[in-house]
Amino acid sequence: MTTDTDPTAERAQRPPARRTSVFERLAAFSHQHRWRALGLWVAVLIAVTAASTAVGSDYHNDFSLPGTDSQAARTTLQEHGSAQAGDTVQIVLKDSAGLRGARVEERVEPMLENVAKLPGVAAVRSPYDDRAAFSKDGTVAYATVTLEGKAEEVAKEDVVKLIDTAKSVAGDGLRAEVGGDAARGAEESGGGAAEGAGILGALVILVFLFGSLVAASLPVVAALFAVGTSVGLIAMASHLANVADFTPPVMMLVGLGVGIDYALLIFSRYRGELLKGVRAEEATRTALDAAGRTVFFAGCTVIIALMGLVALGLGSLQGVALAVALTVLVTMAASLTLLPALLGILGRRIERGVARRAAKAKRVEGAGWRRWATGVQRRPWAALLVSLVALGALAAPALDMRLGFADAGNDAQAKTSRKAYDLLAEGFGPGFNGPLVVVADGGGKEAAERVRTAVEQTDGVAAVTPALPAEEGSVSTVIAFPASAPQDEATSGLVDRLRSDVLPPLERDTGADLLVGGSTAATEDFAATVSDRMPLFVAIVVGLSALLLLAVFRSVLIPVKAALLNLISIGAALGVITLVFQHGWFGVEPGPIEAFIPVMVFAIVFGLSMDYEVFLLSRIHEEWKRTEDAPGAVREGLAATGKVITAAAAIMIVVFAAFMLSPDRMLQQFGLGLAVAILLDAVVIRCLIVPAVMQLLGSRAWWLPGWLRGALPRVELERQ
């Protein structure tokens, strides 16, 4: 007996086909059209590189801060046609036999006349016109060269001509060196071998991880494509927006680390699928659907953190934030499109290599990490308290962090800017390397002379110039040289005393507006502004990231835990930077921390830390939903991700630490901060604190109030 079946009813009983995600479709397209996808990336890289080479770059710094005294002083001088509106450089002369003789003067004066005729030079004041420009023993003197604008606005080739012209007078016992921000900028060195060392170190780690040079090279190739494209795009964008001159090395630093990291997460998942016996194309689609989502979320988190820098409103820093955010965006695109194409091209070779290694391997995947998690879970309070005490001890020095900018005293001793710095310090004291520009707007000559006298008598001032009137005559300038170096706390105190104690009574008596400007005062203003706006920046970044985690994991405690742990690890990294660069550990020349380092490190590290947080917690969450065994979910999550997180962190640490090889102090601080933060995050946070906290919270870790459950959107981070 047979029965007829209704086809409609049969179709209704079938489970609905799972709809493929955009990540799967993207992977499938790139894999199937692998050569076309690779060709497109090659064409984009070549086109962007060619266009940026033809157009060139227009990187320039803009640390102007409307509303500050230093900016008001500069604006006043510019409006009244004062020569002192521009930055200054010093031509420093030394002759052990003395500089006052007619023989030396006859050589120096023609040289200064030639300097005054150079492009970019507004005025030159000879030392022979100012007795204060000679040291007490007469062996060291300086000429003040006022530029037509800020140091960063004067063409580099013009400054080089100035240096060459000044040094042409040297000989027969006479030395000539040029100091000042413009001279430092003209002598800036590149990043050295930092980028190459970072790439080589990352490649070595990847070879040990995958056992194959071909497999190891894929994340590096994807990262290089992304970084190369980003650098070209930003070089062209620098003509339209304000992008600082230190942006390219920062972009390469972050792009290489993030690019290799993202590609590694995807490739590790791809390799795991191959070990299960899945075909190469299906493994690519699964890897993109799973790890690709993590990469997308992690990239968005980094971009959000970087966009928080825009809220600071700090000139060039906004350009840096946008440039690095674009780098992360392009890197994310390369990981999601170029990497699948490369997997399609080299898939068979990689598949054979994975099969050979799997046949030789005898250990259970993740067994060591499973045992480690079990050990932490046995003594969660001990692991948590010891870790927090250690991180707290490292973070404590950051409370005493002093922000500023490096000066020529931190430069290599072979540079003329460093030689000029040392000669000025030898002849007049270190404060001559960071003069303060005191502007008197109104009150006439009498007010200017009273200002000069009062400033000269102020504690901490070594010498002052005569009052220098502007073209209109209503504005005068007194240049004051502190007795302490620009980076010293005493100089910061002098700026505060002039602004709060010395000048206000004179303003009331003379009716003039008195302002303290100059590069040293501008540095103080910039550092103070960063400190004042830092809480808002932290609140924006932490708040938005916590909201994303809340939507992804549908838990209140998980975002709170992630935010607090990230803040602790970043604090510890800033503490290490303070110990090394401010207190001079390991033989480093002590000085202030570059004013924008804390916010840049915070933005980038906070975003990168979320990579590991999401990667680990998504696996723990997956196990929790499947078994509802909280301790078991932690063990399995760490076993599944421990190896990948450690490898990814090791690569980032190598790439970031390589920038300690750079001659640039800012890049050294940046590289050290990122390397230490990633090290602490991967080793202490992910391996000790997270398992301990998750063990103590148990099932409460996934608690969500009922009223939030319906309001939150559902975000699938990984789909198995």
Order of alpha helices (4+ residues) and beta strands (2+ residues): alpha-alpha-alpha-alpha-beta-alpha-beta-beta-alpha-beta-alpha-alpha-alpha-alpha-alpha-alpha-alpha-alpha-alpha-beta-alpha-beta-alpha-beta-beta-beta-alpha-alpha-beta-alpha-alpha-beta-alpha-alpha-alpha-alpha-alpha
